[in-house]
């Protein structure tokens, strides 16, 4: 049976973490041939998100927690991936948000693509069946859409519709091979850097529709100006 680890970075997600863990383990019961683990990478949340996870470990054998200093999304994922590879040895690693904006119910859509030969699967908001929240303001819609277009045009890799999605399934060999590249990117641009590495090194990339759901509890951690400038810099220096 193949192992998959869903890596979830958290910072002050007390209102969401128990719900997302429960939803994922409930979904895992319906998925044959895969042993699903969840790894929460918590940055010593002041709201004690980590303590909630530790309590939930008494209920779930396949729930893990890694506590790290707060130093950006990319570093949280890199630390989480390394921990998962060392301690769990998975065939597949997922990236997923803690706030239920990424629907746990489509996990099996990712796994089907992997079983069909994909190496890297993206939950895409910009293919048929995917969408961004209708209640997003114009500023946020433009940030998401234009940022994604800049990456696609900058790299001239138009077959991939959603370069900036944070809901992904990635075979472990890609993470191992990409480590020396992705460790240089601590923030949200890590997402673009990892996918760029995978495409450049001929990984089979596929997409599944994602209906992105806006968080209802807590606040987004993304700094729009920093995210945009770092993404532009990455594209211009790697295109």
VEXDREN-2710 file (C-alpha; in Angstrom, 1 decimal):
% VEXDREN-2710
k/r/px/py/pz
1/UNK/0.0/0.0/0.0
2/UNK/1.4/3.4/-1.0
3/UNK/1.7/6.2/1.6
4/UNK/0.6/9.7/1.0
5/UNK/1.3/12.6/3.5
6/UNK/-0.8/15.7/3.4
7/UNK/1.4/18.5/4.7
8/UNK/-0.6/21.4/6.2
9/UNK/1.3/24.6/7.4
10/UNK/-0.4/26.4/10.2
11/UNK/-0.2/29.7/12.1
12/UNK/-3.1/30.7/14.3
13/UNK/-5.6/28.2/12.8
14/UNK/-7.3/27.2/16.0
15/UNK/-10.7/27.7/14.5
16/UNK/-10.0/25.5/11.4
17/UNK/-7.5/22.8/12.2
18/UNK/-9.8/20.3/14.0
19/UNK/-12.4/20.6/11.2
20/UNK/-9.9/20.0/8.3
21/UNK/-8.2/17.1/10.1
22/UNK/-11.6/15.4/10.7
23/UNK/-12.7/16.0/7.1
24/UNK/-9.4/14.5/5.8
25/UNK/-9.5/11.4/7.9
26/UNK/-13.2/10.8/7.1
27/UNK/-12.3/11.1/3.4
28/UNK/-9.3/8.7/3.9
29/UNK/-11.7/6.0/4.9
30/UNK/-13.2/5.9/1.4
31/UNK/-9.8/5.7/-0.4
32/UNK/-8.5/2.2/-1.2
33/UNK/-4.9/1.3/-1.7
34/UNK/-3.5/4.4/0.0
35/UNK/-2.3/4.9/3.6
36/UNK/-3.1/8.6/4.3
37/UNK/-1.1/10.6/6.8
38/UNK/-1.5/14.2/7.9
39/UNK/1.5/16.3/8.9
40/UNK/0.7/19.7/10.5
41/UNK/3.7/22.0/10.4
42/UNK/2.9/24.6/13.0
43/UNK/4.9/27.8/13.6
44/UNK/4.4/27.9/17.4
45/UNK/0.9/29.5/16.9
46/UNK/0.1/31.9/19.8
47/UNK/-3.5/30.6/19.6
48/UNK/-2.2/27.1/20.5
49/UNK/-3.1/25.4/17.2
50/UNK/-0.3/23.0/18.0
51/UNK/-1.8/21.9/21.3
52/UNK/-5.0/21.0/19.5
53/UNK/-3.2/18.8/17.1
54/UNK/-1.3/17.1/19.9
55/UNK/-4.6/16.3/21.6
56/UNK/-6.0/15.0/18.3
57/UNK/-3.0/12.6/18.0
58/UNK/-4.6/10.5/20.7
59/UNK/-7.5/9.8/18.3
60/UNK/-5.6/9.5/15.0
61/UNK/-2.5/7.3/14.7
62/UNK/-1.6/8.8/11.3
63/UNK/-1.6/12.4/12.5
64/UNK/1.8/14.0/13.0
65/UNK/3.0/17.4/14.1
66/UNK/6.2/19.3/13.5
67/UNK/6.8/22.6/15.2
68/UNK/9.1/25.1/13.5
69/UNK/9.9/28.8/13.8
70/UNK/7.8/31.1/11.7
71/UNK/9.8/31.8/8.6
72/UNK/7.5/31.7/5.6
73/UNK/5.3/29.3/3.8
74/UNK/8.2/27.8/1.7
75/UNK/10.3/27.0/4.7
76/UNK/7.3/25.4/6.4
77/UNK/6.8/23.1/3.5
78/UNK/10.4/22.3/3.0
79/UNK/10.7/21.4/6.7
80/UNK/7.5/19.4/6.5
81/UNK/8.6/17.5/3.4
82/UNK/12.0/16.7/4.9
83/UNK/10.3/15.4/8.1
84/UNK/7.8/13.3/6.1
85/UNK/10.5/11.8/3.9
86/UNK/12.7/10.9/6.9
87/UNK/10.0/9.6/9.3
88/UNK/7.2/8.3/7.1
89/UNK/8.8/7.6/3.7
90/UNK/5.8/8.4/1.5
91/UNK/5.3/7.8/-2.2
92/UNK/3.3/11.1/-2.5
93/UNK/3.2/14.4/-0.7
94/UNK/0.3/16.9/-0.7
95/UNK/0.4/20.6/-0.2
96/UNK/-2.9/21.8/1.4
97/UNK/-4.2/24.9/3.3
98/UNK/-5.6/24.6/6.8
99/UNK/-8.6/26.8/6.3
100/UNK/-10.8/24.4/4.2
101/UNK/-10.3/26.6/1.1
102/UNK/-9.0/23.3/-0.4
103/UNK/-11.8/20.7/-0.6
104/UNK/-10.7/17.5/1.1
105/UNK/-13.4/15.6/-0.9
106/UNK/-11.3/15.9/-4.1
107/UNK/-8.3/14.1/-2.7
108/UNK/-9.2/11.0/-4.7
109/UNK/-9.2/13.1/-7.9
110/UNK/-5.5/13.8/-7.3
111/UNK/-4.8/10.2/-6.6
112/UNK/-6.5/9.0/-9.8
113/UNK/-4.2/11.3/-11.8
114/UNK/-1.2/9.9/-10.0
115/UNK/-2.3/6.3/-10.6
116/UNK/-2.7/7.2/-14.3
117/UNK/0.9/8.3/-14.5
118/UNK/1.1/11.9/-13.4
119/UNK/4.1/13.0/-11.2
120/UNK/2.7/16.4/-10.1
121/UNK/-1.0/17.2/-9.9
122/UNK/-2.4/20.7/-9.4
123/UNK/-5.8/21.7/-8.0
124/UNK/-6.6/24.2/-10.7
125/UNK/-9.0/27.2/-10.4
126/UNK/-8.6/28.0/-14.0
127/UNK/-9.7/24.9/-15.9
128/UNK/-13.2/23.8/-16.7
129/UNK/-14.9/22.9/-13.4
130/UNK/-12.6/25.1/-11.3
131/UNK/-13.4/28.5/-9.9
132/UNK/-12.4/31.3/-7.6
133/UNK/-14.8/32.7/-5.0
134/UNK/-17.6/34.9/-6.4
135/UNK/-17.4/37.1/-3.3
136/UNK/-13.7/38.0/-3.9
137/UNK/-13.3/41.7/-4.6
138/UNK/-11.8/43.0/-7.9
139/UNK/-8.4/43.6/-6.3
140/UNK/-8.0/40.0/-5.1
141/UNK/-9.4/38.5/-8.4
142/UNK/-6.9/40.6/-10.3
143/UNK/-4.0/39.6/-8.0
144/UNK/-4.8/35.9/-8.5
145/UNK/-5.5/36.1/-12.3
146/UNK/-2.8/38.5/-13.4
147/UNK/-0.1/36.9/-11.2
148/UNK/-0.9/33.5/-12.8
149/UNK/-0.9/35.0/-16.3
150/UNK/2.5/36.6/-15.7
151/UNK/4.0/33.3/-14.7
152/UNK/2.5/31.5/-17.7
153/UNK/3.6/34.0/-20.2
154/UNK/7.0/34.6/-18.6
155/UNK/7.9/30.9/-18.8
156/UNK/5.9/30.5/-22.1
157/UNK/4.4/27.3/-20.6
158/UNK/0.8/27.8/-21.3
159/UNK/-0.4/24.2/-20.9
160/UNK/-0.5/24.6/-17.2
161/UNK/-3.5/26.7/-16.2
162/UNK/-2.8/27.4/-12.5
163/UNK/0.8/28.0/-11.5
164/UNK/0.0/29.6/-8.1
165/UNK/-2.4/27.1/-6.7
166/UNK/-1.5/25.8/-3.2
167/UNK/-3.4/22.5/-3.5
168/UNK/-1.1/19.9/-5.0
169/UNK/0.1/16.3/-5.0
170/UNK/3.7/15.7/-5.7
171/UNK/5.7/12.5/-6.0
172/UNK/8.5/12.2/-3.5
173/UNK/11.2/11.9/-6.1
174/UNK/10.5/15.5/-7.3
175/UNK/10.9/16.9/-3.8
176/UNK/14.1/15.0/-3.2
177/UNK/15.6/16.1/-6.5
178/UNK/14.3/19.7/-6.2
179/UNK/15.6/20.3/-2.6
180/UNK/18.7/22.3/-3.5
181/UNK/16.6/24.6/-5.7
182/UNK/13.4/25.1/-3.5
183/UNK/15.3/25.7/-0.3
184/UNK/16.2/29.1/-1.5
185/UNK/12.5/30.3/-1.5
186/UNK/11.0/30.8/1.9
187/UNK/7.7/32.6/1.0
188/UNK/4.8/32.0/-1.3
189/UNK/7.0/32.1/-4.4
190/UNK/8.1/28.6/-3.3
191/UNK/5.0/27.4/-5.1
192/UNK/6.1/28.7/-8.4
193/UNK/9.7/27.6/-7.9
194/UNK/8.8/24.0/-7.2
195/UNK/6.5/23.7/-10.2
196/UNK/9.1/25.4/-12.4
197/UNK/11.6/22.8/-11.3
198/UNK/9.2/19.9/-12.0
199/UNK/8.3/21.2/-15.5
200/UNK/12.0/21.9/-16.4
201/UNK/12.9/18.4/-15.3
202/UNK/10.2/16.8/-17.5
203/UNK/7.8/15.7/-14.7
204/UNK/4.4/14.8/-16.0
205/UNK/2.2/17.6/-14.7
206/UNK/-1.6/17.3/-14.7
207/UNK/-4.5/19.3/-13.2
208/UNK/-7.8/18.6/-11.6
209/UNK/-10.6/21.2/-11.1
210/UNK/-10.6/23.1/-7.9
211/UNK/-13.5/25.2/-6.6
212/UNK/-11.6/27.4/-4.3
213/UNK/-13.6/28.3/-1.2
214/UNK/-12.8/31.5/0.7
215/UNK/-11.9/31.0/4.4
216/UNK/-14.7/31.7/6.9
217/UNK/-12.6/31.6/10.0
218/UNK/-9.3/33.5/10.6
219/UNK/-7.3/35.7/8.3
220/UNK/-5.2/35.1/5.2
221/UNK/-1.5/35.2/5.8
222/UNK/-0.5/36.4/2.3
223/UNK/1.2/39.8/1.8
224/UNK/0.0/40.7/-1.6
225/UNK/2.7/43.3/-2.5
226/UNK/5.6/41.0/-1.3
227/UNK/4.0/38.0/-3.1
228/UNK/3.7/39.9/-6.4
229/UNK/7.1/41.4/-6.4
230/UNK/8.8/38.1/-5.4
231/UNK/6.9/36.2/-8.1
232/UNK/7.9/38.8/-10.8
233/UNK/11.5/38.6/-9.7
234/UNK/11.5/34.8/-9.9
235/UNK/10.0/34.8/-13.4
236/UNK/12.3/37.4/-14.7
237/UNK/15.4/35.7/-13.4
238/UNK/14.4/32.1/-14.5
239/UNK/12.5/32.6/-17.7
END
